[in-house]
Each structure stands twice: as structure tokens, then as C-alpha cells.
């Protein structure tokens, strides 16, 4: 994996990790909700954040595994593998 992709992979993995941690914290806080309606809203948020976290992990794995190629838009960064 080229070094220039490391920052992108690191950002994706960090976002996935942060989503997962925030979802876990919200799940704990949902128990303290003053009413069922608010608890359900929090649980929906948790479900979405967990789904986002899994999706980000899949994207990370695809890039790290070479199944997805990152191409820069600037002409000076293009390679033979990234057409204009």
C-alpha cells in the first residue's frame, strides 16, 4: 500500500472506531432517557452509527486489500492506474 494512502486509511479506521465508541456510549445513556420516545430515538441513532461503523470498516478493508483504488484528482498526482 502506497504511503500516500495511509492517511486516508487511518482517517477511515478512526471514523469507524469513533462511531462505534459513540454508539456504545449512547446505548448506555439510552437507559437513562426520561421517556420511551427519547430512548427509541437514541436507539435508532445507535443502530445507524453501528451500521456506519461497519460500512467504514468494509471500505477500509477494500482499500487496504487493493480492491478499491484511490485516485487523486490533481493532475500531478495521477498515475497510469488513475486516468484523467
C-alpha positions as CSV (number, residue, x, y, z in Angstrom):
1,X,0.0,0.0,0.0
2,X,1.5,3.4,-1.0
3,X,2.3,5.7,1.8
4,X,0.1,8.5,0.5
5,X,-3.0,6.2,1.1
6,X,-2.0,5.7,4.8
7,X,-3.6,8.9,5.9
8,X,-6.9,8.1,4.2
9,X,-6.9,4.6,5.6
10,X,-6.1,6.0,9.1
11,X,-8.9,8.5,8.8
12,X,-11.4,5.9,7.8
13,X,-10.4,3.5,10.5
14,X,-10.5,6.3,13.1
15,X,-14.0,7.4,12.0
16,X,-15.2,3.8,12.3
17,X,-13.7,3.4,15.7
18,X,-15.2,6.7,16.9
19,X,-18.7,5.8,15.5
20,X,-18.5,2.5,17.4
21,X,-17.5,4.1,20.7
22,X,-20.1,6.9,20.4
23,X,-22.8,4.3,19.7
24,X,-21.7,2.3,22.7
25,X,-21.9,5.3,24.9
26,X,-25.3,6.3,23.6
27,X,-26.6,2.8,24.2
28,X,-25.6,3.2,27.8
29,X,-27.2,6.6,28.1
30,X,-30.4,5.5,26.5
31,X,-31.2,3.6,29.7
32,X,-31.3,7.0,31.4
33,X,-33.7,8.6,29.0
34,X,-36.7,10.2,30.8
35,X,-39.2,8.7,28.4
36,X,-39.6,5.8,25.9
37,X,-39.8,8.2,22.9
38,X,-36.4,9.6,23.6
39,X,-34.9,6.2,24.3
40,X,-36.2,5.0,20.9
41,X,-34.7,8.0,19.2
42,X,-31.3,7.2,20.8
43,X,-31.6,3.5,19.9
44,X,-32.2,4.5,16.2
45,X,-29.1,6.7,16.3
46,X,-27.1,3.8,17.8
47,X,-28.3,1.4,15.1
48,X,-27.3,3.9,12.3
49,X,-23.9,4.7,13.9
50,X,-23.2,0.9,14.2
51,X,-24.1,0.5,10.5
52,X,-21.9,3.4,9.5
53,X,-19.0,1.9,11.5
54,X,-19.4,-1.5,9.8
55,X,-19.6,0.2,6.4
56,X,-16.4,2.2,7.1
57,X,-14.6,-1.0,8.1
58,X,-15.7,-2.6,4.8
59,X,-14.4,0.4,2.9
60,X,-11.1,0.3,4.9
61,X,-10.7,-3.4,4.1
62,X,-11.4,-2.9,0.4
63,X,-8.8,-0.1,0.1
64,X,-6.2,-1.9,2.2
65,X,-6.8,-5.1,0.3
66,X,-6.4,-3.4,-3.1
67,X,-10.0,-4.0,-4.2
68,X,-10.6,-0.2,-4.4
69,X,-8.0,2.2,-5.8
70,X,-7.7,5.7,-4.5
71,X,-7.1,8.2,-7.3
72,X,-6.1,11.8,-6.7
73,X,-7.8,14.5,-8.7
74,X,-4.9,16.8,-9.2
75,X,-3.0,16.1,-12.4
76,X,0.4,16.0,-10.7
77,X,-0.7,13.1,-8.6
78,X,-2.3,10.9,-11.3
79,X,-0.7,7.6,-12.2
80,X,-1.2,5.1,-15.1
81,X,-3.8,3.4,-12.9
82,X,-5.9,6.6,-12.4
83,X,-7.0,8.0,-15.7
84,X,-7.8,11.7,-16.2
